[in-house]
Amino acid sequence: MQMTIDDRIDGDRAVLTVSGEVDVYTAPTLREHILTAISDGASTVVVDLSSVAFMDSTGLGVLVGALKRLRQQDGNLHVVCDSEPVLKIFRVTGLMDVFGVVASLDEVPDPR
């Protein structure tokens, strides 16, 4: 399966809506979109995984790397996810609280 990413900029916040599968083949594209958002000035990146059916450790690694980069620049990365198979990865790895995973875009904290 393929992955698609819809990018939206809202002030200094980038929202990336991902659908499909995030795996070893598609994760580099996700990394590229996140890095582009950061280089374009986004200090907060929201990755919406609500339409992602599967994510492997490579995808998780991309998110961890992006979070680290953003925090070094006093920014943050938030994850939106309500897909049980993907949520399981965050639970098993203990990263639910690290990313502050929420179920909808409305629950993402406002950085202002």
C-alpha positions in Angstrom: 0.0 0.0 0.0 1.1 3.5 -0.6 1.2 6.5 1.6 -0.1 10.0 1.0 0.7 13.2 2.9 -1.4 16.4 2.9 0.6 19.4 4.3 -1.0 22.4 5.8 0.7 25.4 7.4 -1.1 27.3 10.2 1.1 30.1 11.4 4.2 28.5 12.9 2.5 25.1 13.0 2.5 22.5 10.3 -0.1 19.8 10.1 0.8 16.7 8.1 -2.2 14.4 7.5 -0.9 11.0 6.6 -2.9 8.1 5.1 -1.9 4.6 4.0 1.0 2.8 5.6 4.2 4.1 7.2 6.9 1.5 6.7 10.5 1.1 5.7 9.6 2.1 2.1 7.4 5.2 2.9 9.0 6.5 6.1 11.7 8.5 4.1 8.9 10.5 2.5 7.4 11.3 5.8 10.8 12.4 7.1 11.3 14.6 4.1 7.9 16.3 4.7 8.6 16.9 8.3 12.1 18.3 7.6 10.7 20.6 5.0 8.1 21.9 7.4 10.8 22.6 10.0 13.1 24.3 7.5 10.1 26.4 6.3 9.8 27.7 9.9 7.3 25.4 11.7 8.2 25.2 15.3 5.3 22.8 16.0 4.6 19.9 13.8 1.4 17.9 14.1 1.4 14.5 12.4 -2.1 13.2 12.0 -2.0 9.4 11.7 -5.8 8.8 12.0 -5.9 7.4 8.4 -2.8 5.2 8.8 -3.6 1.5 8.9 0.0 0.3 9.7 3.2 1.8 11.0 6.4 -0.1 11.6 9.5 0.8 13.7 11.0 2.8 10.8 8.0 5.2 10.9 8.3 5.5 14.7 12.0 6.2 14.3 11.2 9.1 11.9 8.8 10.6 14.5 11.3 10.2 17.4 14.1 11.9 15.3 11.8 14.7 14.3 10.7 15.2 17.9 14.3 15.4 19.1 15.2 17.9 16.3 12.2 20.1 17.2 12.8 20.1 20.9 16.4 21.2 20.3 14.9 24.2 18.6 12.3 24.8 21.4 9.6 23.3 19.2 7.4 20.2 19.6 5.8 17.4 17.6 2.3 16.1 18.4 0.7 12.9 17.1 -3.0 12.5 16.4 -4.0 8.9 16.2 -7.2 6.9 16.8 -6.1 3.8 14.9 -5.8 0.9 17.3 -3.0 -1.0 15.4 -0.9 2.2 15.3 -1.8 3.1 18.9 -0.5 -0.3 20.0 3.0 0.6 18.8 3.0 3.8 20.9 1.8 1.9 24.0 4.2 -1.0 23.6 7.2 1.4 23.2 6.0 3.7 26.1 5.9 6.7 23.7 2.2 7.6 24.2 3.1 10.3 26.8 6.3 11.3 25.1 4.4 12.4 22.0 1.2 13.3 23.9 -0.8 11.2 21.5 -4.4 12.5 21.1 -7.4 11.2 19.3 -8.3 14.3 17.2 -6.8 17.5 15.9 -9.1 19.4 18.3 -7.2 17.9 21.2 -3.7 19.1 20.1 -2.5 21.8 22.5 -2.3 25.3 21.1 1.4 26.4 21.2 0.5 30.1 21.7 
